[in-house]
């Protein structure tokens, strides 16, 4: 894994899921999503340590295990803050609800896997407004539900939008043409909304 510059103080780490990174002047940073599993989260922490960066917080785009499975390990190691919308915070803190939602009953063992049911992690900050102010830097919250009910994208100072799984690279769509959505109408509206940010750098979490 490596830290790849995008624009300004915004970077990404390309792993099985693309992790966004915004670096503050004091060499602390916020991550946009954490990792698809604890092994990847440990690699990310090792990379940040090598770059002499400390984790101030994790901003979760949504609640799916391939985006928040690193929360627990990174929280335990750094004591960082974690941010999520109220709808998805419930599922991040209570991941057993995710296979229940899929199965509508007590889920079978096959659904109790780390991708669907990651380790629970605490959300310290529920995102309710149109922006998050962290260390005197403002991050715009773009509500982009559809892939999950509380999915959000985030515009960093400097013009980079971390879109989570709202946008999917064409290579991924070619391999997996049936996109997972909880509400297709909300998702289509979210894609329309992201068209207002085409002058920015749009970063997809997959591909």
NUKOL-395240 format. One record per residue (C-alpha): z, x, y; residue number from 1. Coordinates in steps of 0.25 Angstrom, whole numbers. Layout:
N
{pt {Z, X, Y}, NUM},
...
***
This chain:
207
{pt {0, 0, 0}, 1},
{pt {-2, 4, 14}, 2},
{pt {0, -1, 28}, 3},
{pt {-14, -4, 34}, 4},
{pt {-15, -6, 50}, 5},
{pt {-22, -19, 55}, 6},
{pt {-19, -20, 70}, 7},
{pt {-8, -16, 79}, 8},
{pt {5, -16, 71}, 9},
{pt {0, -24, 60}, 10},
{pt {-3, -18, 46}, 11},
{pt {-4, -23, 32}, 12},
{pt {-1, -18, 18}, 13},
{pt {-11, -21, 8}, 14},
{pt {-4, -25, -5}, 15},
{pt {-7, -36, -15}, 16},
{pt {-4, -45, -2}, 17},
{pt {-7, -39, 12}, 18},
{pt {6, -37, 19}, 19},
{pt {6, -37, 34}, 20},
{pt {14, -27, 42}, 21},
{pt {18, -27, 57}, 22},
{pt {25, -15, 62}, 23},
{pt {34, -15, 74}, 24},
{pt {36, -3, 84}, 25},
{pt {49, 0, 77}, 26},
{pt {42, 2, 63}, 27},
{pt {48, -11, 57}, 28},
{pt {38, -21, 52}, 29},
{pt {36, -35, 47}, 30},
{pt {28, -38, 35}, 31},
{pt {19, -50, 33}, 32},
{pt {22, -54, 19}, 33},
{pt {29, -44, 10}, 34},
{pt {22, -42, -4}, 35},
{pt {17, -48, -16}, 36},
{pt {28, -42, -25}, 37},
{pt {41, -33, -23}, 38},
{pt {33, -21, -28}, 39},
{pt {23, -23, -17}, 40},
{pt {34, -25, -7}, 41},
{pt {41, -12, -11}, 42},
{pt {27, -5, -9}, 43},
{pt {27, -11, 5}, 44},
{pt {41, -6, 9}, 45},
{pt {38, 8, 4}, 46},
{pt {25, 8, 12}, 47},
{pt {33, 3, 25}, 48},
{pt {44, 13, 22}, 49},
{pt {33, 24, 22}, 50},
{pt {27, 19, 35}, 51},
{pt {42, 19, 41}, 52},
{pt {41, 4, 43}, 53},
{pt {53, -6, 41}, 54},
{pt {51, -20, 37}, 55},
{pt {57, -30, 48}, 56},
{pt {52, -42, 42}, 57},
{pt {42, -50, 32}, 58},
{pt {34, -61, 38}, 59},
{pt {29, -70, 26}, 60},
{pt {16, -77, 28}, 61},
{pt {20, -86, 16}, 62},
{pt {28, -88, 4}, 63},
{pt {19, -83, -8}, 64},
{pt {24, -72, -17}, 65},
{pt {13, -63, -14}, 66},
{pt {17, -63, 0}, 67},
{pt {32, -63, 0}, 68},
{pt {36, -56, -13}, 69},
{pt {40, -44, -6}, 70},
{pt {50, -51, 4}, 71},
{pt {62, -49, -5}, 72},
{pt {61, -34, -8}, 73},
{pt {57, -31, 7}, 74},
{pt {69, -39, 12}, 75},
{pt {78, -33, 2}, 76},
{pt {74, -19, 6}, 77},
{pt {72, -21, 21}, 78},
{pt {81, -33, 25}, 79},
{pt {69, -38, 33}, 80},
{pt {67, -52, 39}, 81},
{pt {57, -61, 33}, 82},
{pt {49, -72, 39}, 83},
{pt {42, -84, 34}, 84},
{pt {39, -99, 38}, 85},
{pt {49, -109, 34}, 86},
{pt {40, -115, 23}, 87},
{pt {37, -102, 16}, 88},
{pt {51, -96, 18}, 89},
{pt {57, -107, 9}, 90},
{pt {47, -102, -2}, 91},
{pt {50, -87, 0}, 92},
{pt {65, -89, 0}, 93},
{pt {64, -99, -12}, 94},
{pt {52, -94, -20}, 95},
{pt {55, -103, -32}, 96},
{pt {49, -114, -24}, 97},
{pt {35, -108, -25}, 98},
{pt {33, -110, -40}, 99},
{pt {40, -124, -38}, 100},
{pt {29, -128, -28}, 101},
{pt {18, -123, -36}, 102},
{pt {23, -130, -49}, 103},
{pt {31, -142, -43}, 104},
{pt {42, -140, -53}, 105},
{pt {50, -129, -59}, 106},
{pt {40, -118, -60}, 107},
{pt {36, -111, -73}, 108},
{pt {38, -96, -75}, 109},
{pt {24, -93, -72}, 110},
{pt {26, -98, -58}, 111},
{pt {38, -90, -55}, 112},
{pt {31, -77, -53}, 113},
{pt {33, -67, -41}, 114},
{pt {20, -72, -34}, 115},
{pt {24, -86, -34}, 116},
{pt {39, -84, -34}, 117},
{pt {43, -71, -26}, 118},
{pt {57, -67, -25}, 119},
{pt {64, -75, -14}, 120},
{pt {66, -68, 0}, 121},
{pt {74, -73, 12}, 122},
{pt {66, -77, 24}, 123},
{pt {74, -73, 36}, 124},
{pt {65, -79, 47}, 125},
{pt {58, -93, 46}, 126},
{pt {45, -93, 54}, 127},
{pt {45, -106, 63}, 128},
{pt {38, -102, 76}, 129},
{pt {24, -97, 80}, 130},
{pt {28, -83, 80}, 131},
{pt {38, -73, 75}, 132},
{pt {44, -62, 85}, 133},
{pt {48, -50, 77}, 134},
{pt {53, -37, 85}, 135},
{pt {46, -43, 98}, 136},
{pt {33, -45, 91}, 137},
{pt {27, -59, 89}, 138},
{pt {20, -63, 76}, 139},
{pt {12, -76, 77}, 140},
{pt {15, -86, 66}, 141},
{pt {2, -93, 62}, 142},
{pt {5, -104, 52}, 143},
{pt {-5, -104, 41}, 144},
{pt {-1, -113, 30}, 145},
{pt {-9, -117, 18}, 146},
{pt {-7, -105, 8}, 147},
{pt {8, -108, 9}, 148},
{pt {14, -119, 17}, 149},
{pt {21, -109, 27}, 150},
{pt {10, -98, 27}, 151},
{pt {9, -91, 41}, 152},
{pt {1, -80, 46}, 153},
{pt {6, -70, 57}, 154},
{pt {-1, -64, 69}, 155},
{pt {5, -50, 72}, 156},
{pt {5, -44, 86}, 157},
{pt {-8, -36, 86}, 158},
{pt {-16, -48, 80}, 159},
{pt {-15, -47, 65}, 160},
{pt {-13, -60, 57}, 161},
{pt {-7, -59, 43}, 162},
{pt {-12, -71, 37}, 163},
{pt {-5, -71, 23}, 164},
{pt {-12, -79, 13}, 165},
{pt {-19, -88, 23}, 166},
{pt {-31, -79, 23}, 167},
{pt {-36, -74, 10}, 168},
{pt {-47, -62, 9}, 169},
{pt {-60, -67, 4}, 170},
{pt {-59, -57, -8}, 171},
{pt {-46, -64, -12}, 172},
{pt {-53, -78, -11}, 173},
{pt {-64, -73, -19}, 174},
{pt {-55, -69, -30}, 175},
{pt {-45, -81, -28}, 176},
{pt {-53, -92, -22}, 177},
{pt {-43, -103, -24}, 178},
{pt {-33, -100, -12}, 179},
{pt {-18, -105, -14}, 180},
{pt {-15, -115, -4}, 181},
{pt {-4, -125, -2}, 182},
{pt {-12, -133, 8}, 183},
{pt {-27, -131, 10}, 184},
{pt {-27, -138, 23}, 185},
{pt {-16, -130, 29}, 186},
{pt {-23, -117, 24}, 187},
{pt {-36, -121, 31}, 188},
{pt {-29, -124, 44}, 189},
{pt {-23, -110, 43}, 190},
{pt {-36, -103, 41}, 191},
{pt {-41, -111, 54}, 192},
{pt {-29, -106, 61}, 193},
{pt {-31, -91, 57}, 194},
{pt {-45, -92, 63}, 195},
{pt {-38, -91, 77}, 196},
{pt {-34, -77, 73}, 197},
{pt {-47, -71, 69}, 198},
{pt {-46, -61, 80}, 199},
{pt {-34, -56, 73}, 200},
{pt {-33, -47, 61}, 201},
{pt {-31, -57, 49}, 202},
{pt {-24, -51, 37}, 203},
{pt {-24, -59, 24}, 204},
{pt {-13, -56, 14}, 205},
{pt {-23, -56, 2}, 206},
{pt {-36, -47, 2}, 207},
***
